[in-house]
């Protein structure tokens, strides 16, 4: 045999025995040759197909079992195009041949066959089955998408929905995520769930119309739970089932989702995977395939386990976040005033809106603190950060402000002490490696007698004032540094407020947001405060309607206060000389004033208190000495009974504070303050820039 003959034989053998399925077409696109790999793949003979177009071969009655003819029509068009242009074309080809139960992935190369002169005489089609590589690639892509898409939300139901969005269509026809009941409350389920398993539907999604969006459908623990679910939860192992068991079919038919019940008869295979995180079982994921889709295979178990493992971590993160948020929100709401205190100086209304779930609960707070002399302190603060640590810090600062307010410190001095407290808290936190502590605060004290409000702020947003004449302004207060910096002064400002003025204090979440400039927030706030409303509560609602958080990633605290004023008929003042003889005439003047007020029955106690306080001021204090009686209007008591306080104040120029002491039997003095403390509801001392004031208060039922 000549070498040329040997070469031709080798060419023929190479074509015939090549593992890549190959066919050759003539200049008209009709089949000439088909190698062994192509014949085995298609179950077609070369004799029966020679001289025919590909579409004619597929459409022939004897080959009707070969499906997806549209794919072959595209291939035929590509053959014609290559024969015309002479350019190679390559593409992916998905088709199920007669010998296959599912479509395979093929890489198809259509190559023109040219002579030495470049004339086209035909075309070859080579098809390489790369289904295994394709499936591996798709699995990696699916896992990659799961890593990037699942866990964007810190909500349990949203996380479950994200999981179903990733897996439906690409991996399964129907996916449901069912979790144990405690997970929805942020708790960790027990290690051995009791029968019946208390599962709740977290998300359901189907590839069929009408259910493209994942949705929760409530509890389904009341329906019988098949052994395969119970076993999966108990063992923590994924299971693959071909759906032939009548118990499984009945369980699917009883699904709480109507569409799932409709699809139950079309389901042919399912995978059940437990959702486990850190050794705890959170629930179960059910994957279903229906209709003509290829059933699940053993190799799919590894894919589902990888997917569910990723989802389990995200679901557990959402559960933990829910628990922390619930704890933080409960703590914060328990520490915010549930009922604003009864007082006569201000009409108060408030609102508190927590941030959205994903942002976490912040450390915003507000408070209303009654002070001596019918005065009232207003506080609004904002702790840096979110979560449980911010709530705990807020609680500590609110307690500190109340303690400092009891000392009747001026606003600027109170913020100075609060700044020191925040610095100490920050040192403690740094020792625990948990980060720094910072906060802003605005503290205001309103006096209804002088109608004057003293304000100081530590890096907090400016308050807004609307006066009775209808003008609305932003009070220009010195900024002051945020709390926790230390070494920088705070400055207080006094503002005279006409009766009926409306003061708005708030945190930055009200006026600042990602989609709104702060100046726009101030303008919207001014317009809302100018809007006529029937009550202060309605004014709060109007403000929140005008300033809805466009991206609620921060808490909102709002405190509205409308000022009241005490008339001259409600305040009596006497300037007293430093003369012991003055005590008797003072007692007489006080008795006459109480008679004018219709409080004759209180003369004995009140005169006794006045005598003790005036005597102490004359004996131990310095001039000038002043006595003042204040009788505000009645206010609603804790049980709804109107009450009114009678306040007695004695001021002098000395800064020495009196204190209670136990007098000995033979002591001539030392019992005055003890009598005052026993005869009144409360008493105390407050210091001014020069001197002090001793005050005592009786709470009287209104007539």
C-alpha positions, 0 to 999 in steps of 0.5 A: 500500500502506498504512503498516499493510501496510508495517509488517506486511511489515517485521515478517514480513521481520524475523522471516523474515530474522533471522540468529538461528534462531527458532520460534513455538509456540501456546498448546499448545506446537505449532509455528506458524512457523519462520524461514529461519535455523531451517529452514536449521539444521534442514533442516526445512520449516515445512509439515511441522512446523506443528502438531506438538510439538517432540518429535514432530518429532524422533521422526519417522522422516523426521528420525531422523538428528537425534540427541540427542533428550533435549536436545529433550525438555528444550527441550519441557519448558521451552516448556510451563513458559514457557507456564504461568508466563509467565517467560522462560527462558534456557540453554545447549543442546548438540546436533548437528543433521542437517547437522553433524558435531559438536555445537554450543553454542547459547544458547536463549531461550524467551520468552512471547508476551502480549497487552496484557492479559498473557494468554499466547498462545504462546512464541518460541524463539530459538537463537543458535549461539555455538560459536566463543565457547564454544570460545574460552571453553573454551580459555581455561578449559583454559589457566587450569586448566593454569596453576593445576593443572600444576606443583603437584608437583616430581616429573617423573611427577607433573607429567606426571600432572597434565597428563593430568588437565587435558587428558583429557575436556575436550580429548582422549580419550587423552593420553600423555606420553613423555619422553626417558630422561635427564629421569627422572634430572634430566639434559638430553637431547642435542640430537639423540636417536639411533635408536631414540628412548629414550622412556619413558612418564611418564603415560597417561590415558584417558577410558574406564573402567579408566584414570582414573588416569594411570600410568607404564608404563616404556620403549617405546623398544624398539618401532618409532618412527614417522617422525612421532614422530622428525620431531616431536622433530627439528623441534620442530613440532606435527603433526596427523594423521588416523589412516589411515596403517598405520604409525601404526596398527601403532605405536598397537597396539604401545603398552605400555598394554593399554587403549591397544592396545584403543582403537587401532582406534577412534582417528581423529585425533591430535596430536603435540606436542614437549615443549621447554624452553629450547631442549631437547627433553624428549619428546613428548605424544600427544593422541588422539580416538576414536569419535564425538568430533569429530576434531581440527582445525587450530585445535586445534594452537594449543591443544595448543602452549599447553598443552604449553608450560606443561607443558614449563616445569613438567617442566623445573622438576621435572627441575632440582629432581630434579637438584639434590635428587639432587646435594644428597642425594648430597653430604649422604650422602657427608658423613655418617658411613657407619660410626661410629668404633670407640671404647670409651666409647659404644655408638652407633646412628643414623638419617638420613631425608631430607625428601620430594622437594618439600621438598628435602634439608635440612642436618641432620647428626650425627657421633661424634668420638673424643677423647683420654682415651677420651672421645667427642664427639657432635654433632647439627646442623641448617642452616636451609633446604633444597637444595644450599646447605644441604648445602654449608653443612652440610659446611663446619660439620661439617668445622669441628666436627671441626677444633675438636674436635681442639683438645679445646675444651670444648663451650661454647667450641667453639660460640662458635668455630662461631658465628664461623664461621657469621657469616663464612659468612653474610657470604660468602653475603650477598655472593653475594645468596643469603640468610643462613646459620643453624644449630642445634647440640648438642655433648656430650662423654662421659668414661667414666672419670668417667662425666660428660657435658658438653653445650652447645647453640645453639638446638637441641632438648633431648636425652632421657636414659633411665637404667638405672632406667627413668626418662626425662627431657628434659635441661634445658640452657640454650638458647643462641642459634642459630649466626650471631647472634653476641655471645651466650654459650653455657653448658655443663652437666655431667651424671653418667650411670650406666653403661648410660644411653641418650642421644638426640640428634636434630634438630627434624624428629623431634619437630616437624611440622605435625600434631603439637605438640612436647610430643606429640613429646617424649611419644612419644619418651619412650614409644619409649625406654622400650620394651624392644628387643633392640639399640640399632639396634632402639631407633632403629627403634622411635623412628622407628615411634613418631614417623613424620613426618606431613608429612615436610617436614624432615630427621630425624637421630637419634643414640642413645648407650648409655654404658659406664664404665671400672672402677678396674681399667682406670685407674691414677693417680699424683700426682707431686711436682715432683722429678726423682727421681720419674721413676725411681720412676714408671717402676717403678710403670708397669712393675708396672702393665703387668705386672698388665695382662699387657702386659709386652712394652709396658714398654720403649716405655710407660716411655720415653714416660712418662719423657719426658712426666713429665720435661717436666712437672717441668721446664717445668710447675707443680704439681700433676702427675698421671700416668694410664694408661687401658686401655679394653676392646677394640673392633672395628677397621676390618677387624673385628680387636679392638683396644684403646688404651693411653693415657698422660696427664700433667697439670700446672697450667701452660697453656703447650703443648709443641711439636715442634721440630728439635733441633740436633746439640749441643742437650741437649733438644728430642727428647722429644716427637719420640720420643713422636710416633714411638713412639705412634700419636697424641699431643696436648694438651688444656687445662682450666680450669686447666692442661693434659694431654699425652696419647699413645696406643698401639693394641694388638691384643687378646690 
